[in-house]
Every structure is written in C-alpha cells, then in structure tokens.
Amino acid sequence: MDQLNVSDFFWGQAGRVLLDVRTPAEFAQGHIPGARNLPLFSDEERAVVGTIYKQENPDRAFQKGLDFAGAKMSWYVAEAKRLAPGNKVVIHCWRGGKRSSSMGWLLGFTGFEVEILLGGYKAYRRYILHELEMRDARLLILGGKTGSGKTDILKQLVAMGEQVIDLEELAHHKGSAFGDLGQAPQPSVEQFENNLFEAFSHLHPAERIWLENESQSIGHVFLPAVFWKKMRASPLIHLEVPFEKRVQKLVGEYGNFSTEQLQAAFEKIKKRLGGQHLKTALEALEKKDLATAAGLALNYYDKSYDHATSKGQFCKKLTFAAKEKDSFEIAKKLIKLADEHHF
C-alpha cells in the first residue's frame, strides 16, 4: 500500500474513491467532502473496543476488534466494490492508524489499488484550517440590508462567470431568526469548515471571489475566525435598496410558510424587537398582513446590520443604488463597478 500526503491528495485523485473507515457517528460529525463511509466498526462496536482499551488493556481491545471485524470481512469487500466499482481507493481513518491500514490490507488483498491518507482525517483538518488562514485570495464582499436580494445577485454573478462562495448555501441557513425556514438541517461547525474549504479550493485565488457580508455566525455554524477577519478587511460593495422593495422581497420569500412558523421565528427575537413590536407583528401575521410583519422585522434587522457593518475594517466601501428590479442587470453593473475599481 502506498501512502499519500494530504497536500498531494488535493491535486486530484481521478478515478479513486475516498473511503472513510471511521464510525458513522464520526463521519456524521465531520468528513472530507466526497468521501464515502465504509465503517470498520459500528458506533456501538467502537464504544465496546474503547471501553476495553481503557478498562483492561490494548491487547484485549485489539482482540475484540478482530472479533467484530472478522465477522464482516466479506461485507467490507462487497460494500467497497459497490462504493468504488473501479477498484481504486484512498482510505483514511482518524489518524491513519490501524483502522485504515487494516482495511487497506484487506482490500489490497482482494484486488483493489489502495492508497492510505497519511495522518488521516486529523491531518486533513489541520491542513485545511491552515490553508484557510494562510492562503491569499481577492475577496470582494457584497453587502446590503435584509431583503436586498443578495442571494439572487450572487447566482447571477455565477452565471456570468464570476467566482462566488455562497456562505448561506453552505450553512443551510440565511443568517436570521427566519433563516432556517425551508432549509435542510445545518451541518456541524466542523463540516461547514470542510465544505467552505472545498468550495474555496476550486477557485482561482488570483481572481476575485464574491461573498455575502455575514456575521461570523450563520445560524448554528461559525466562520473560521481568521477567514472572517479577512472578509472584514476586504472591499465592500453595499447595495442600497428601497425599504418598500425589501418588504416585498421578504413577503415573496417567506409568504408561503405557515403563520405558526413565522410567529415562532419572531419569538426568537422578541427581547430585541420589544414587547409591543412583537405583539403588533404577531397580530399582523394572524390577519395575514405579511407586509406589516415584514416591515417590523426589517426595522430590527436594519439596525443590527448597520451596527455589525460599522465594526468592519473594510479596506474600501462603495455604495451601489440598486434601482433596477432585475438581479441580472444589477449583477452586470456590479461587475462593471468592480472592474473600474480593480477589485
């Protein structure tokens, strides 16, 4: 079996499938994007082996592990063939230790071309966090108050060939009390960081990369501190969109959710919104007066956005008055503006 450094792994493994042999729980907590889970032990088996290791001795734990694994050897091979029909795999566990080498030996013996990821998932995590901290990039931040249509504009920028990292898409959250409505469950913080690096690694650092102006937390996940600081020191283009237009945007975006769902979202911000404003918003929702409720939410989020943005040390700030209704036209003008200022 050959060993593969993490840095070499990112240069491409065409035709090779990455097999993560950690437990399903470990895999769910965080995994390399694109990896497939082929667990040597189930969660329960891993717990038993770990207990024996701590309470008895390593030799006894190793023997128990052999008992578990020996009964599943034919399944490992069959499952590996299903996951990697080309019989070419890169295997890793937590530290590139016994679990990955054991599975590598078995699959190599049965005809697979096998490489072991040196240092395992731990080395991968260390590598990507270092890269997110150290790798230079031309970041360009797209700002604008809630309801400005930034997500739609970012999609148009992608269609026009611009480099974009959609942080809210990676986080499965739109960053507000209403941000989880209609979204898939959020990844763990660890998985979010993995997905962020995966998106970042496919872009050319010498070309500008658009990102939405976000707080460090997006729902229950967090941007790596150093990466977020880089964002806050990058140039900012702030979209200026009329209040009424933003109200319409929110009504269109959230109007299909139930009254109960919207009321629950308002309850999350009741302390900052204020008792009377909360009461008015909830009554408006009961009457299906979504515009009034949306306006109250915007009053709160506008103040929050202004406060957060004022703390950013952006190297340059530009304001773009988005008079057009079409996100395509706005995106075209934003590209022109960015080119003129050499962003």
N, C-alpha and C positions, 0 to 999 in steps of 0.2 A: 504494500500500500504506500502510495506517495502522500506526502504532507504538503498542505497548501497554506501559505501565509494569507492573513486576512486582506492585506493590501493587494496581493495578487488576485484574490478572489473577485474583486470589483472590476478587474479588467476584462471580465467576461468568461463565462463557462458555457459556451454554446453547446447545446445538446445534453448538458449534465443537469440532473435534478438534485436540488439540495434537500437532504433528508435530515430532519431534526429528531434525534432519538431520545430526547428528554420526555418527561411525562406530559400527558395532556394539560395538566394544570400549569406546568412550567411554560409550555408552548402558548397557552392562552394568555398568560401574564405578559409575554413579550417574545416575539420571534423575528427572524430575518424575513422581510417581505419576499414572498415567492417560495418560501420553504414549505415542505410537506412533513407532516408529523408521522413518524414511524416509531412509536414509543417502545423502548426496550422493556420498561416496566409500566404498569398502570399506576395511578396515583396511590392506590391502596398498597400495591406491592412495594413501591418506593418507600412508603411510610414504614412498612414492616422491616425492610432492609436497614433503613436508617436507625430504627429503634434498636435493632440487634447490634448494629455497629457501635452505638453509644453505650448500651447497657451490658453488652457481652464483649465481643472483640471483632476486629476486622475480618479475621479468617472465617468466623461463623457467619458474618454478614455476607461475605463473598459466596459461601456455600449456599446460603439461602437464595441469593441472587441467581446462582446457577440452576437451582431447583425451579425457580419461576421461569427463567429464560429457556431452559431446556425443553420445557413442555410446549413452547411456542415457536420453535425454530422453523418448522415448515411454514407457519403463518407469516413469519418475518419475510421469508423469501418470496412467498406468493404476493404479499402486500407490496413489497419493494418492486416486483415486476409490474404490478398494477400502477404504482405511482411513477415508475421510471421504466417505461417499456423499451427504451433504448439501451437499458443496462449500463448506463453511465451515471455515476452518482458522486456527490460530495457529501460527506457525513460529518455531523458535529453533535456534541452534547454540551454540557455546561463549560467544561474546561479542556475539552479534547482528551479526556482520560479513558477510563476503562469501558464506559458505555459505548462511545463511538468506535474505539478500537475493536471491541468485541463484535459489534455489528459489522464493522468493516471486514473483519476476518471472515465472518460467515458469508457475506455477500460476495467477497472476493473468491472464496472457495467455490461458490456456485456460479461463477462466470461473469460477475459484474466488474466493470472498470471502476475502481474505488480510489478516491482521494479523501483524506481526513483534514478537516479545517483545524489548523494548528491553533491551540488556545481556546477553541470552541466559541460558544456564544459570548462568553465573558470577554474574550479578545475582540470580538466584533463590536460589542458595546463600547469598549474602551476606544476603539478605533473611530467609530462614528462620532462620538462626543468630542473627541479631539479634533476631528475634521470640521465639525460644525463650529468649533471655537476658532480654529486657525485658518480655515480656507477663506481666501478673499473672494468677494463677489460684488457686483454692481447692483445693489438693491435699490429699488425705487418704490416708495410707499404711496399707495392710493388711499387717501383719507376721505372722510365725508360722514356727516351725521347719519344716524339710523334712518333707513328708508331712502337713501340716496341712490340705490341700485348698483352698488359697487360690484356685487357678485355677477350681475348680468354683464357689466362692462368688462370684468376680468375674462369672462367667457368669450366675449367678442375679441378681446386682445389675443387670446389663444388662437382663435380662428384666423386672425390676421398675421400669425407667425411670431407673436411676441412670447417671451418666456414668462411664465406665471406659476407661482406656487399658491394654490388656494388653501389657505390655512384652515378655514372653516369647513371645507370639504374633508380635509384630512382629520379634523377633530370631530366630525359628525355633529357640529353644533354651530349656531350662528352668533354665539357670544353674548346673548342677553337672557333675561328670565324666560323669554319665549323661544330661545334658541334651540331647544331640543324637540320642539313640535315637528312631527313628520320626519324626524331623523332616525337613523339606525343608532343602536347603542354606542356610546363613546368607547374608543379604545382605552386601554390603560395609558398612563403617562409614558411608561416605557415604550409601548407600542407606537404611540404618537410620535415619539422621538425617532424611532426606527423608520416610520413612514415619512417623516419630514426629511430625513437624510436621503431616503430612497428617491424622493421627488427632487431634492437638491442635486443629487449625484448625476442625474440625467441631463442637467442643464449646463450650458457653457458659462463659466464664471466671468469670462471677459465681456459677455453681452449682458445687458440689463435684465433684471429679474423683478417683475412686479409682484408686490404683496399688499394685502389689505392692512390698513392701520388697525392693529389689535392691541388689547391689553395683554399682559403676559399670560393670564389665564383665559382659556376659551372653554367655558363650561367647567368640567372637572379635570381638564388636562392643562399642562403648562408648557409654554415655550422655554427651551433651554435659556438660562439667564444670559449667557454671552451672546447667543444668536439674537435674542430680543434687544439687547443693548445695541447691537449692530443695526438692527432695524430702526431704533430710535435715534441713531446718529446719521441715518441716510436721508437723502432729499425726500420731501413730502409734497405731493400734489393734492390739495384739498378741493373736493367737489363742493360747490355751493349750489344747493338745490332748494327751491322754494318749499316752505313748510307745508303748504296745501298739497303739493305734488308728492311729498314724502308721506303724508297722511294717506293719500290714495294708494300709494305703493304698499303700505302696511295692510290696508284693508284688503287689497287684492291678494296679498301674500298669505294672510292669516285668516281671512274671512271664511274659509271652508272648515276651520276647526270648530269644535263644539263650544258652546257657551261655558260649559264646565271646565274644559281645558284652558280657555283663555282666562277665566276667573282664577284658576289655580296659578297661572303664570303671574297674574297681578298680585296675588297674595305673597309671592316670593319677594316683592319689592315694597311691601306695604309700609315698612318702617321708614324708608327713604321717600316714598311717594307722599306719605302723610295720610292720616285717617280720613279727612274729608275728601281728598282727591281719590283715594281708594274707593270710598263709598260711591262717589259720583261715577267712577269707571265701572264698578260692578253693576250699578243701576243701568248705565248705558248699555252694557252687554245684555242685560235682561231684556231691554227694549230693542235689541238688535241694532242699536245706534253705534255701529263699529267706528265711525269717523270720530265721534266724541271720545271714545275709549282710546283710540289710536293717538289722538292729539294729546291726551293726558300722559300717555306713555312717552311720547316724543319730548314733551316738556321736561320729563325726568331725565331721559337719555341724552338730550342735548346738553344739559348742564354737566352730566357725567363725562360726555365726550370732550367738551371744552376743557374741563379740569384735567383729564388724563392727557390730552394732546399738548396742553401748555407745559407739561413736565418733560416732554420730549426734547432732546437736544439735536433736533434735525439740522443737518448742515445747510439746508436751504428749504424755504417754504414758498410754494406758489399756490394761488387760488385760481380755480377754473370755474367760471359761472356756467353751469350746465343748463343752458336754455333749451337745448334740443330735447325732444321726448324719446328719441330713438337711441338706444345704447350703442348701436353700430356707429352712428355719427359722432357720438361722444368719444368713443374709443379711437376713431380716426383722428380727431382733434387732439386727443391726449398724446397720441404717438407723435404728432407734429410738434406739440409743445415740448415733449421730452427730447426730441431731436434738436430743437432750437436751443435748448439749454444744455445739450450734451450729457444728458442723464443716461 
